Structure formats: structure tokens, C-alpha cells
Amino acid sequence: MSSRSLLAESDPHPVRAHPAKHASPFVLVSDHAGRAVPLALGDLGVHADDWDRHIAWDIGIAGVGHKLRDRLGATLIEQTYSRLVIDCNRAPGHPTSVVISSDGTTVPVNASAPADCHARRAHEILHPYHGRIAEELNAREGEPTALIALHSFTPVMGGVARPWQIGLLHNRDSRLTSIMLELLRAEGDLCVGDNEPYVLTDTSDYTVPLHAEARGLPYLEVEIRQDLIADEAGQCAWADRLARLLPIAWARFCATHA
Ligand SMILES: [Zn+2]
């Protein structure tokens, strides 16, 4: 890799870390919160209208993340750059780490970018983000901690409408997920997805396998449907709901697994 950097002085830092306001077991992370693009990459050849779509970022999740952080007082770590630049929930080098096409939209600059450019994106955008999460978790070593990964999903994919308002994704460690699924179903007004709309695996995900499963930390990977959190009122309602349920889930987890 050449030493020439991708990010310029005027480009935003790849990580936005908001410190905890008071003691909390929750560390909130948001891989797809931002849609910045390094100046050097222009618009990646993607039309302005497509930058408003779910392919560029997780619509609504930044608002939910900030409001949830306000309510819980917990740390929130967000990625600033668009998933079209590099997907921070994929291992570097994964076939969909730097996408050439996403939900019918081609990304011409990614298709023509040399491998060197992909490596620079990983080096300057993905690694600092995951490094910051690791730093946070290392500093909490020995403290009760749950990683809460926040995402949102498009209501219609490939012409198929998705019925779930919220889904929880899990793989080897389902301890906290099982409790939260039960609480969400007990709300009575929700269609709750269990490993829907996606299944969590070591290859389709990166953040939870790397930071939670590898460390043995309990976690939730939360997916909220984007039409429900497109505006401030929806974001507040979901932040309220999660801020109410998460401490109950945590108390039950501690009572069962402590
Ligand atoms: Zn996401």
C-alpha cells in the first residue's frame, strides 16, 4: 500500500465517539450511521437520489442511536463514512466490503478502484472505527458489559415487503437475545424477527463476531425497519421503547447468567 493517504484534512474523522454520561453496562455501536465520502472519491459515481437510499447508510439509525444514548447515558460509537465507501460490518477483503453494486445500483468508482484503494479505505476508515470499539471494550475489562449493535433495514427488498418492525440477529451466543425477544414479543404490538431479515454469521457480519462473540460478551444486534424511524417522532418512540426494555433485559440476564 502506498503511503499516500485517502482522507484529506477537510474530511471528517471516521469515528464519532460519544462518551458515557454515567455508568451503564451498554456500549452502543452504529456501523452504518453515516454517509460521508472522502473528498478524493467524489460521489463514487452514484446519483444524488441514490445517496438518500438504504444502500448508502442505515436510514434513521443515527437519530435512534443519539436518542437512545441520551436516555441510557451510555457510550455511543458511530462510523462517519457511507457503507458504499467501505462496509464496516464486513471483514476487510470480504466480497461485499466495497460493493460494486447494491440493490440494483452500480457503484462505478468502486468497480474501477485498484485494490490499493480498497486497502486504504480499510486502513483509514474501517480499522480506526473497530480500533476505537476495541479500546472502549478493553478499558471496560472486568466490568459488566453488553454490546448493542444498531442497524436499520429497508421495508421492501427485491420487491418483497418485510413484515417485522424489529429483528434481532444472533449466532453462537443467544443469551441476551432470547431475553430481549421475549420482552419485545410481550409488547403485544410488534412483529418481531428472530434472525430476520438477516441471519448473523461470521462472514456476513464483522462487528458482533469480532467484538462480542470473540470476547464472550453478551450482545444484541438490533435491526429496526426504516419506515418506522424515518422521522424524529419515530426515532423518539423507538429510543423510548429500547431504553425502557434494555435495562429490564439486562437485569434478567444478570439474574440468570451472573
Ligand atoms: Zn446496518
Residues whose N, C-alpha, C, O or C-beta is under 5 A from the ligand:
A	BS01	ZN	H32 D58 L150 H151 S152
